[in-house]
Amino acid sequence: MSSNTKKSGYICVPYQHDKFSIDVKEMWSSSRNIKSIYFVTATFSEECKPYFPFSTNHYLLAKFDDEEKLVRDSAKFTNVKPTFVFTIDNQLFERDLEGEEKFISTYYLEYNDSDAISDVANTIVKKEKIRQAGFAHLNLFCNDKPKFTFPHSQKIVIVEVSDARSPQSINQYCEKTRQDISRKGVVMNNFVSLSLLEKLK
C-alpha cells in the first residue's frame, strides 16, 4: 500500500484517572504515530447528546498521522464509554500561527453537496485565528453499541483554533463562523467543542 493513502486525524478517549486512561496515555506517549496529546474538556451539543448518552466531560485527545496504524490498536483504547475517531478526508488548509492551539470545534453538515463544501471552505479560510480545518468522518469505538446511530458521521467539519482568549470567547468566535456559514444556506450544526487544557506530548 502506498504511503500517500495515510489519513490523519484526531482521537478522543474518555479520561477517568484509572488504569485504562493511564495505559492509553503511555501507549500514545511512545507511539510515533501520535503527534501530540492533550487533556481536554468536551462540550457536546444538545442535538448530539441522545446519540452519545455515555459521553463524558474529560478526554485524552491525540492527533495521529495514520488512521490504519491507530485502528490496529483499537482494542487498547476501546472501553464502555465511546471513543471518537475523527479521520480527515479532505484537509482544507493548515497555517503557522504563533499561539498554541487552544480549541477544537467540530460540526456536522446535514447535506454535503459540492456547493456546501465550497461555502464552508471559503468562509473558514478567511478566519485568521483558525490554524487548520478539514472535512472528516467519525468512527465510534465502544464496547456497548449506542442505541441510536448518529446519522451524520460522514459529514464532519473540524476547525482548530489558536487564540489567547478564554474558551468562552473562542467558542463565540467559532459560533460566529458557524452563523456566517449558515447565512449562505448551509446547515452546519455543532457537534462537540474541545477545550485544550494541557499538552501532554
Secondary structure, DSSP 8 states (H G I E B T S, - for coil): --GGG---EEEEEE--SSHHHHHHHHHHHT-TTEEEEEEEEEEE-TTTGGG-TT--SEEEEEEES-HHHHHHTHHHH--SS-EEEEEEEEEEEE---SS-EEEEEEEEES---HHHHHHHHHHHTT-TTEEEEEEEEEEEE-SS--SS--TTTT-EEEEEEE-SS-HHHHHHHHHHHHHHHHTTT--EEEEEEEEEEEE--
